[in-house]
């Protein structure tokens, strides 16, 4: 499949806690037949995050996709965060959507401020200026005023602020259940709804109401 035959998605990973979220997102994107290409940008602290939380250490960055997804893949391309001249740094390159997951407060600040000092921030800036979908999976708590103001600035510029807050109405039994539901909702924001996502159908009458 060529990019013209499917969606092109950029995934940015920072050093905020939540490597499991990035892993789940990449696995679903890799398995999704509607996705032709995934560009993966991992910051230096993001690499440390994978090592600390998932035990994933790659001698060669090109090994990351297989180590993260647990399978060989040709769909995920790793781009150096230092390469500000990479394809996704230009608005003329056809990226459909981007997600930063997890998104640190430092990266949020860079995106909200439009600094574009590295590839991840530049790619996000390009997505916003081109009117494309950008989802920021914020991972920090509590928020101070600077965090909140940066979220507002990014949202006003067109980003979707989607903190990594789990839902419970689908009665999750495991951490994986919590992660899967959240990631499915993130991908839906990218225009890639997942069949396994739990969807609320409304609450029926209780037995007391029926009596």
Secondary structure, DSSP 8 states (H G I E B T S, - for coil): --GGGSEEEEEEE-SSS-HHHHHHHHHHHHH-TTEEEEEEEE-HHHHHHIIIII----SSGGGHHHHHHSS--SSEEEE-TT-TTSGGGSTTS---EEEEEEE-HHHHHHHHHT---SHHHHHHHHHHHTT-EEEEEE--SS--HHHHHHHHHHHHTT-EE-------TT---SHHHHHHHHHHHHHHHTT---TTS---------HHHH-
